[in-house]
Amino acid sequence: MTWWRRLVGGSSERDSKQPDFLAEALDLESRGDYANALTSYRLALRERPDDPRVLQNIAIAFSKTSQPEEAIRTYRRALQIDPDLAGAHYGLAFLLLKRGDTAHAGMHLEGFLRTTRADDPAAAKFRAHAARTLAELSGQEPATDAFDDGDDAHDPRTEG
């Protein structure tokens, strides 16, 4: 009897479960509550301090809460752990562009293109955006097969 154990000082099975902070953060973020999502992401990071995907999500939330320097620092930390984390390359590249750091932005756009598959339909819009931006940075015409008709809105978690 669960209620009896709780009454006499025990804990129910439900009470003994650890909260899933990552799931909570993702849910909060999906509702636009980025500030509280950041809190939950930080708690998830305590449980998994070297998880590059948690770090990537934290960086995105920092971006959404107008904290670009924190986002840049967090993306870089994620890339130290996993240099092939495509979404971190993508997000970092565009933050660096806003800052005017075109050389490093170009490196991360190249990293994103290198770490995503050209034949992945889910990546097509993001690859096109990255290729177009990289071509603009280098003053070249982008390859026409790199584009699709999608808009430039992006969420780097969709990759890698």
Z-matrix of the N, CA and C atoms (Angstrom, degrees):
N
C 1 1.440
C 2 1.528 1 109.85
N 3 1.246 2 115.06 1 108.90
C 4 1.452 3 121.36 2 -177.25
C 5 1.511 4 111.32 3 -60.85
N 6 1.311 5 117.56 4 -43.97
C 7 1.462 6 119.26 5 -177.35
C 8 1.519 7 110.85 6 -64.37
N 9 1.338 8 117.69 7 -31.85
C 10 1.459 9 120.61 8 179.97
C 11 1.523 10 110.92 9 -68.86
N 12 1.354 11 116.81 10 -44.07
C 13 1.463 12 120.02 11 177.98
C 14 1.523 13 110.44 12 -60.75
N 15 1.289 14 117.04 13 -40.33
C 16 1.461 15 120.38 14 179.26
C 17 1.524 16 110.30 15 -66.21
N 18 1.327 17 117.02 16 -37.76
C 19 1.460 18 121.67 17 -179.34
C 20 1.516 19 111.14 18 -66.44
N 21 1.314 20 117.33 19 -38.33
C 22 1.461 21 120.25 20 -177.03
C 23 1.515 22 113.09 21 -95.48
N 24 1.319 23 116.79 22 12.77
C 25 1.459 24 119.59 23 172.89
C 26 1.503 25 115.30 24 105.62
N 27 1.288 26 118.94 25 -4.19
C 28 1.460 27 121.18 26 176.70
C 29 1.525 28 109.58 27 -79.80
N 30 1.292 29 115.30 28 -179.45
C 31 1.460 30 118.51 29 176.96
C 32 1.511 31 108.94 30 -122.08
N 33 1.286 32 115.01 31 146.44
C 34 1.452 33 118.73 32 177.55
C 35 1.519 34 109.27 33 -77.03
N 36 1.304 35 116.09 34 164.98
C 37 1.459 36 120.36 35 177.80
C 38 1.520 37 109.93 36 -60.02
N 39 1.309 38 116.99 37 -40.35
C 40 1.459 39 121.40 38 -179.84
C 41 1.527 40 110.86 39 -61.92
N 42 1.323 41 116.92 40 -40.32
C 43 1.458 42 120.79 41 -178.53
C 44 1.526 43 112.04 42 -70.10
N 45 1.321 44 118.24 43 -25.10
C 46 1.460 45 120.15 44 -175.77
C 47 1.527 46 112.52 45 -83.80
N 48 1.307 47 117.85 46 -9.56
C 49 1.457 48 119.97 47 178.71
C 50 1.512 49 110.15 48 -73.77
N 51 1.320 50 114.34 49 139.61
C 52 1.462 51 120.19 50 175.28
C 53 1.522 52 108.48 51 -76.28
N 54 1.305 53 117.16 52 140.38
C 55 1.462 54 118.23 53 175.85
C 56 1.532 55 110.27 54 -66.22
N 57 1.309 56 115.84 55 147.03
C 58 1.459 57 121.26 56 177.10
C 59 1.524 58 106.94 57 -94.19
N 60 1.326 59 115.30 58 91.43
C 61 1.456 60 120.29 59 -174.67
C 62 1.521 61 112.41 60 -66.26
N 63 1.322 62 116.70 61 -33.86
C 64 1.462 63 119.33 62 179.42
C 65 1.529 64 110.46 63 -65.50
N 66 1.317 65 117.00 64 -46.58
C 67 1.469 66 120.50 65 178.47
C 68 1.531 67 110.25 66 -61.88
N 69 1.317 68 116.04 67 -40.94
C 70 1.462 69 120.73 68 178.26
C 71 1.532 70 110.48 69 -61.80
N 72 1.320 71 116.98 70 -44.40
C 73 1.464 72 121.47 71 -179.88
C 74 1.519 73 111.28 72 -62.83
N 75 1.322 74 116.22 73 -44.91
C 76 1.461 75 120.13 74 179.32
C 77 1.525 76 111.08 75 -62.03
N 78 1.330 77 115.86 76 -39.27
C 79 1.465 78 119.95 77 177.89
C 80 1.530 79 110.83 78 -65.05
N 81 1.323 80 116.63 79 -45.76
C 82 1.466 81 120.28 80 178.73
C 83 1.523 82 110.87 81 -61.16
N 84 1.314 83 116.09 82 -42.79
C 85 1.457 84 120.07 83 -179.77
C 86 1.524 85 111.15 84 -64.59
N 87 1.326 86 116.64 85 -38.70
C 88 1.467 87 119.60 86 180.00
C 89 1.533 88 111.26 87 -64.01
N 90 1.316 89 116.34 88 -23.05
C 91 1.465 90 120.81 89 177.30
C 92 1.526 91 112.32 90 -94.09
N 93 1.344 92 116.40 91 4.78
C 94 1.456 93 120.41 92 177.69
C 95 1.516 94 114.63 93 84.22
N 96 1.321 95 117.99 94 8.54
C 97 1.468 96 122.27 95 -179.10
C 98 1.532 97 109.00 96 -93.85
N 99 1.334 98 115.61 97 72.79
C 100 1.459 99 121.40 98 -173.48
C 101 1.523 100 112.93 99 -69.79
N 102 1.312 101 117.76 100 -33.93
C 103 1.468 102 119.89 101 -179.40
C 104 1.529 103 110.77 102 -63.77
N 105 1.316 104 116.95 103 -47.02
C 106 1.463 105 119.08 104 177.96
C 107 1.520 106 111.67 105 -72.33
N 108 1.317 107 116.91 106 -30.84
C 109 1.467 108 119.58 107 175.37
C 110 1.522 109 109.83 108 -60.80
N 111 1.326 110 116.81 109 -40.80
C 112 1.467 111 120.14 110 178.23
C 113 1.524 112 111.57 111 -57.96
N 114 1.317 113 116.59 112 -41.68
C 115 1.467 114 120.40 113 178.34
C 116 1.524 115 110.23 114 -60.78
N 117 1.323 116 116.66 115 -46.05
C 118 1.464 117 120.01 116 -179.91
C 119 1.525 118 111.46 117 -67.42
N 120 1.329 119 117.25 118 -37.84
C 121 1.466 120 119.59 119 176.29
C 122 1.524 121 110.79 120 -61.77
N 123 1.311 122 116.21 121 -40.68
C 124 1.475 123 118.88 122 179.10
C 125 1.521 124 111.06 123 -63.64
N 126 1.323 125 116.69 124 -37.94
C 127 1.464 126 119.86 125 176.70
C 128 1.532 127 110.27 126 -67.42
N 129 1.313 128 117.41 127 -38.33
C 130 1.473 129 120.74 128 176.22
C 131 1.524 130 109.98 129 -63.88
N 132 1.316 131 116.61 130 -37.42
C 133 1.469 132 120.70 131 179.69
C 134 1.527 133 111.10 132 -66.21
N 135 1.305 134 117.87 133 -31.41
C 136 1.470 135 119.92 134 175.45
C 137 1.513 136 111.07 135 -61.64
N 138 1.335 137 115.45 136 -38.06
C 139 1.462 138 120.11 137 179.36
C 140 1.524 139 112.04 138 -74.86
N 141 1.337 140 116.22 139 -30.93
C 142 1.467 141 121.70 140 -177.99
C 143 1.526 142 108.60 141 -135.15
N 144 1.332 143 117.46 142 75.26
C 145 1.466 144 120.54 143 -171.94
C 146 1.527 145 115.42 144 -64.88
N 147 1.299 146 118.04 145 -20.25
C 148 1.463 147 120.29 146 -179.09
C 149 1.523 148 112.15 147 -113.96
N 150 1.316 149 116.74 148 27.37
C 151 1.463 150 120.30 149 179.84
C 152 1.526 151 109.11 150 -88.57
N 153 1.341 152 117.54 151 108.09
C 154 1.464 153 119.54 152 -176.44
C 155 1.526 154 113.43 153 -64.11
N 156 1.319 155 117.47 154 -27.51
C 157 1.468 156 119.56 155 179.61
C 158 1.531 157 111.34 156 -72.11
N 159 1.306 158 116.83 157 -36.77
C 160 1.468 159 119.22 158 174.83
C 161 1.524 160 108.94 159 -64.29
N 162 1.327 161 116.34 160 -44.29
C 163 1.466 162 120.03 161 177.81
C 164 1.523 163 111.25 162 -60.52
N 165 1.321 164 116.97 163 -41.33
C 166 1.456 165 120.64 164 178.48
C 167 1.534 166 110.79 165 -61.12
N 168 1.321 167 116.67 166 -42.69
C 169 1.463 168 120.00 167 178.55
C 170 1.525 169 111.64 168 -65.88
N 171 1.316 170 116.52 169 -36.69
C 172 1.463 171 120.24 170 176.29
C 173 1.527 172 109.52 171 -63.11
N 174 1.322 173 116.61 172 -43.82
C 175 1.463 174 120.09 173 179.28
C 176 1.525 175 111.20 174 -60.33
N 177 1.308 176 117.02 175 -41.27
C 178 1.462 177 120.49 176 178.52
C 179 1.531 178 110.20 177 -63.08
N 180 1.322 179 116.50 178 -43.63
C 181 1.465 180 119.65 179 178.82
C 182 1.527 181 110.78 180 -64.30
N 183 1.332 182 117.47 181 -37.95
C 184 1.466 183 119.73 182 174.96
C 185 1.527 184 110.16 183 -60.65
N 186 1.328 185 116.65 184 -41.27
C 187 1.467 186 119.97 185 178.17
C 188 1.527 187 110.90 186 -61.82
N 189 1.316 188 116.06 187 -43.17
C 190 1.470 189 121.04 188 -178.17
C 191 1.518 190 112.44 189 -68.65
N 192 1.324 191 116.88 190 -22.07
C 193 1.465 192 120.52 191 179.71
C 194 1.528 193 111.51 192 -103.41
N 195 1.326 194 116.12 193 22.91
C 196 1.470 195 123.08 194 176.18
C 197 1.524 196 113.22 195 56.77
N 198 1.326 197 115.35 196 46.04
C 199 1.459 198 121.96 197 175.48
C 200 1.527 199 108.86 198 -124.55
N 201 1.336 200 116.82 199 65.16
C 202 1.469 201 119.81 200 -172.93
C 203 1.521 202 114.50 201 -61.86
N 204 1.323 203 118.36 202 -35.44
C 205 1.471 204 119.19 203 -179.37
C 206 1.526 205 111.05 204 -66.31
N 207 1.323 206 116.31 205 -39.25
C 208 1.469 207 119.65 206 176.63
C 209 1.523 208 110.47 207 -66.94
N 210 1.333 209 116.31 208 -38.23
C 211 1.463 210 120.34 209 178.08
C 212 1.525 211 110.44 210 -63.04
N 213 1.312 212 116.71 211 -45.70
C 214 1.475 213 120.87 212 179.43
C 215 1.522 214 110.45 213 -59.76
N 216 1.321 215 116.43 214 -46.77
C 217 1.463 216 120.56 215 179.95
C 218 1.536 217 110.97 216 -61.01
N 219 1.320 218 116.60 217 -40.12
C 220 1.464 219 120.59 218 -177.37
C 221 1.527 220 111.41 219 -73.23
N 222 1.333 221 117.47 220 -39.77
C 223 1.469 222 119.62 221 174.37
C 224 1.530 223 110.26 222 -59.28
N 225 1.311 224 116.52 223 -43.20
C 226 1.472 225 119.94 224 -179.56
C 227 1.525 226 111.24 225 -62.71
N 228 1.308 227 116.11 226 -39.31
C 229 1.468 228 119.62 227 178.10
C 230 1.531 229 109.99 228 -64.18
N 231 1.336 230 116.98 229 -41.98
C 232 1.470 231 120.48 230 177.93
C 233 1.526 232 110.85 231 -61.30
N 234 1.327 233 116.38 232 -40.26
C 235 1.465 234 120.48 233 -179.45
C 236 1.525 235 112.34 234 -71.56
N 237 1.331 236 118.07 235 -25.07
C 238 1.466 237 120.11 236 173.54
C 239 1.519 238 109.93 237 -65.52
N 240 1.319 239 116.11 238 -36.04
C 241 1.465 240 120.96 239 -179.46
C 242 1.521 241 110.90 240 -78.60
N 243 1.335 242 116.41 241 -43.19
C 244 1.464 243 121.58 242 -179.14
C 245 1.523 244 108.96 243 -134.79
N 246 1.335 245 117.58 244 93.22
C 247 1.470 246 121.23 245 -177.69
C 248 1.523 247 114.25 246 -63.31
N 249 1.329 248 117.65 247 -12.79
C 250 1.458 249 121.43 248 179.99
C 251 1.525 250 113.13 249 -103.63
N 252 1.302 251 118.00 250 17.56
C 253 1.467 252 121.91 251 -179.74
C 254 1.533 253 108.71 252 -75.80
N 255 1.308 254 115.20 253 95.17
C 256 1.463 255 121.90 254 -171.60
C 257 1.524 256 112.85 255 -55.62
N 258 1.311 257 117.42 256 -45.46
C 259 1.462 258 120.53 257 -177.81
C 260 1.519 259 112.85 258 -61.73
N 261 1.311 260 116.86 259 -35.08
C 262 1.466 261 120.14 260 178.05
C 263 1.522 262 110.42 261 -68.77
N 264 1.335 263 117.53 262 -39.36
C 265 1.467 264 120.11 263 175.63
C 266 1.526 265 110.12 264 -60.04
N 267 1.314 266 115.95 265 -44.88
C 268 1.463 267 121.68 266 -177.05
C 269 1.531 268 111.21 267 -63.86
N 270 1.313 269 116.13 268 -53.33
C 271 1.464 270 120.10 269 -179.06
C 272 1.515 271 112.33 270 -61.86
N 273 1.321 272 116.61 271 -43.07
C 274 1.459 273 121.09 272 -179.96
C 275 1.522 274 111.00 273 -64.21
N 276 1.320 275 117.11 274 -40.75
C 277 1.467 276 120.39 275 -179.53
C 278 1.526 277 111.13 276 -57.05
N 279 1.303 278 117.19 277 -45.96
C 280 1.459 279 119.37 278 -176.05
C 281 1.531 280 112.69 279 -74.91
N 282 1.320 281 117.58 280 -28.94
C 283 1.470 282 119.21 281 172.90
C 284 1.525 283 110.45 282 -68.36
N 285 1.326 284 116.58 283 -40.49
C 286 1.463 285 120.24 284 178.35
C 287 1.530 286 111.16 285 -65.69
N 288 1.321 287 116.73 286 -35.86
C 289 1.470 288 119.80 287 176.37
C 290 1.525 289 111.05 288 -62.09
N 291 1.315 290 117.09 289 -43.41
C 292 1.470 291 120.84 290 178.61
C 293 1.518 292 110.97 291 -60.73
N 294 1.286 293 115.51 292 -29.66
C 295 1.458 294 122.27 293 -179.66
C 296 1.530 295 112.12 294 -83.98
N 297 1.342 296 116.33 295 -11.73
C 298 1.456 297 120.94 296 -179.93
C 299 1.517 298 114.32 297 91.58
N 300 1.308 299 117.89 298 7.44
C 301 1.467 300 122.48 299 -178.96
C 302 1.533 301 109.03 300 -90.88
N 303 1.335 302 115.53 301 76.04
C 304 1.460 303 120.08 302 -173.80
C 305 1.526 304 113.44 303 -69.88
N 306 1.317 305 117.86 304 -33.66
C 307 1.465 306 120.19 305 -179.26
C 308 1.526 307 111.23 306 -62.23
N 309 1.327 308 116.57 307 -49.47
C 310 1.461 309 119.64 308 -179.52
C 311 1.525 310 111.06 309 -72.34
N 312 1.320 311 117.10 310 -33.15
C 313 1.464 312 119.79 311 176.39
C 314 1.519 313 109.64 312 -60.88
N 315 1.321 314 116.61 313 -44.34
C 316 1.460 315 120.95 314 178.27
C 317 1.519 316 112.31 315 -59.77
N 318 1.322 317 116.65 316 -40.78
C 319 1.470 318 120.58 317 177.38
C 320 1.528 319 111.05 318 -59.17
N 321 1.335 320 115.83 319 -41.97
C 322 1.462 321 119.14 320 -177.94
C 323 1.523 322 111.90 321 -75.80
N 324 1.321 323 117.99 322 -30.97
C 325 1.470 324 119.50 323 173.04
C 326 1.524 325 109.83 324 -64.14
N 327 1.324 326 116.05 325 -42.15
C 328 1.469 327 119.97 326 175.94
C 329 1.528 328 110.38 327 -62.47
N 330 1.329 329 116.52 328 -41.08
C 331 1.463 330 120.41 329 177.28
C 332 1.517 331 111.86 330 -61.29
N 333 1.313 332 116.05 331 -41.01
C 334 1.463 333 119.94 332 177.79
C 335 1.526 334 110.73 333 -63.33
N 336 1.314 335 116.81 334 -47.63
C 337 1.466 336 120.20 335 -179.56
C 338 1.531 337 111.60 336 -64.00
N 339 1.325 338 116.53 337 -34.51
C 340 1.465 339 121.47 338 179.34
C 341 1.536 340 111.49 339 -69.70
N 342 1.316 341 117.07 340 -31.58
C 343 1.468 342 120.48 341 -172.90
C 344 1.525 343 113.71 342 -99.97
N 345 1.327 344 117.31 343 6.07
C 346 1.465 345 120.79 344 174.88
C 347 1.518 346 108.83 345 -118.99
N 348 1.311 347 115.86 346 153.26
C 349 1.460 348 120.83 347 -179.15
C 350 1.522 349 110.54 348 -88.23
N 351 1.300 350 116.43 349 132.79
C 352 1.460 351 121.54 350 179.49
C 353 1.518 352 111.66 351 -65.78
N 354 1.329 353 117.94 352 -25.22
C 355 1.463 354 120.81 353 -177.86
C 356 1.529 355 113.08 354 -93.63
N 357 1.324 356 118.20 355 8.43
C 358 1.463 357 121.99 356 179.41
C 359 1.527 358 109.23 357 -87.32
N 360 1.329 359 118.42 358 111.77
C 361 1.464 360 119.87 359 -177.42
C 362 1.532 361 113.13 360 -62.38
N 363 1.326 362 117.71 361 -30.03
C 364 1.466 363 120.25 362 178.82
C 365 1.520 364 111.78 363 -68.65
N 366 1.320 365 116.64 364 -24.71
C 367 1.463 366 120.95 365 -178.29
C 368 1.523 367 112.88 366 -93.04
N 369 1.318 368 118.03 367 -10.09
C 370 1.468 369 121.81 368 -170.91
C 371 1.522 370 113.01 369 -55.40
N 372 1.319 371 117.52 370 -48.44
C 373 1.468 372 120.93 371 -177.84
C 374 1.523 373 111.29 372 -62.66
N 375 1.312 374 116.05 373 -41.30
C 376 1.460 375 120.76 374 -177.77
C 377 1.527 376 111.17 375 -73.33
N 378 1.318 377 115.94 376 -38.57
C 379 1.465 378 119.72 377 176.44
C 380 1.524 379 110.11 378 -63.80
N 381 1.328 380 116.62 379 -40.59
C 382 1.466 381 120.29 380 179.18
C 383 1.524 382 110.50 381 -63.01
N 384 1.306 383 116.17 382 -43.90
C 385 1.468 384 120.95 383 179.24
C 386 1.525 385 110.33 384 -62.35
N 387 1.327 386 116.64 385 -45.48
C 388 1.464 387 121.04 386 179.76
C 389 1.527 388 110.96 387 -64.72
N 390 1.326 389 117.46 388 -44.09
C 391 1.466 390 120.95 389 -179.52
C 392 1.521 391 110.85 390 -64.59
N 393 1.313 392 116.70 391 -42.14
C 394 1.465 393 121.50 392 179.06
C 395 1.536 394 110.26 393 -62.79
N 396 1.303 395 116.59 394 -44.82
C 397 1.464 396 121.09 395 -179.69
C 398 1.520 397 110.98 396 -66.01
N 399 1.323 398 116.78 397 -43.36
C 400 1.462 399 120.87 398 178.78
C 401 1.527 400 110.56 399 -62.37
N 402 1.320 401 117.03 400 -41.30
C 403 1.465 402 120.72 401 178.19
C 404 1.529 403 110.56 402 -63.51
N 405 1.318 404 116.90 403 -40.80
C 406 1.468 405 120.28 404 177.89
C 407 1.521 406 110.77 405 -63.00
N 408 1.325 407 116.72 406 -40.26
C 409 1.463 408 120.58 407 179.74
C 410 1.524 409 111.82 408 -64.71
N 411 1.320 410 115.99 409 -35.72
C 412 1.462 411 119.19 410 -177.50
C 413 1.522 412 112.30 411 -93.06
N 414 1.339 413 117.18 412 -0.02
C 415 1.459 414 121.32 413 178.16
C 416 1.511 415 113.99 414 72.01
N 417 1.331 416 116.66 415 23.61
C 418 1.461 417 121.13 416 -179.18
C 419 1.521 418 109.94 417 -108.56
N 420 1.310 419 115.22 418 163.39
C 421 1.456 420 121.12 419 171.66
C 422 1.528 421 107.51 420 -81.54
N 423 1.325 422 118.22 421 128.50
C 424 1.464 423 119.57 422 178.32
C 425 1.525 424 111.07 423 -71.24
N 426 1.317 425 115.27 424 152.81
C 427 1.464 426 120.59 425 176.72
C 428 1.516 427 109.10 426 -66.29
N 429 1.325 428 117.37 427 134.49
C 430 1.457 429 120.58 428 -175.64
C 431 1.516 430 112.92 429 -67.39
N 432 1.326 431 119.15 430 -26.13
C 433 1.454 432 119.80 431 -179.25
C 434 1.524 433 112.76 432 -77.03
N 435 1.315 434 117.84 433 -3.01
C 436 1.465 435 120.93 434 179.38
C 437 1.515 436 112.25 435 -86.71
N 438 1.330 437 118.43 436 -4.64
C 439 1.456 438 120.94 437 -173.26
C 440 1.517 439 112.67 438 -104.68
N 441 1.305 440 113.59 439 157.40
C 442 1.453 441 121.43 440 165.50
C 443 1.518 442 106.35 441 -135.36
N 444 1.303 443 116.95 442 -176.25
C 445 1.459 444 119.91 443 -177.07
C 446 1.521 445 112.89 444 -89.02
N 447 1.333 446 118.45 445 4.82
C 448 1.464 447 121.19 446 -176.21
C 449 1.511 448 112.41 447 -68.38
N 450 1.311 449 114.58 448 161.56
C 451 1.459 450 118.36 449 178.06
C 452 1.516 451 109.87 450 -81.65
N 453 1.311 452 116.70 451 177.88
C 454 1.461 453 120.50 452 -175.47
C 455 1.521 454 114.12 453 -90.32
N 456 1.327 455 117.45 454 2.78
C 457 1.461 456 119.25 455 178.44
C 458 1.525 457 108.02 456 -61.89
N 459 1.323 458 116.80 457 141.82
C 460 1.453 459 118.23 458 -176.04
C 461 1.506 460 112.69 459 -145.15
N 462 1.312 461 113.26 460 151.81
C 463 1.452 462 123.36 461 172.62
C 464 1.518 463 106.03 462 -137.97
N 465 1.333 464 117.21 463 106.19
C 466 1.458 465 120.30 464 -173.36
C 467 1.534 466 114.61 465 -62.48
N 468 1.302 467 119.31 466 -13.60
C 469 1.458 468 118.82 467 179.25
C 470 1.506 469 112.81 468 -70.28
N 471 1.300 470 117.41 469 -14.86
C 472 1.454 471 119.29 470 -179.24
C 473 1.511 472 111.29 471 -71.29
N 474 1.293 473 117.18 472 -11.29
C 475 1.454 474 121.27 473 -178.34
C 476 1.515 475 110.81 474 -112.64
N 477 1.310 476 113.76 475 153.54
C 478 1.454 477 123.24 476 169.87
C 479 1.442 478 113.21 477 54.19
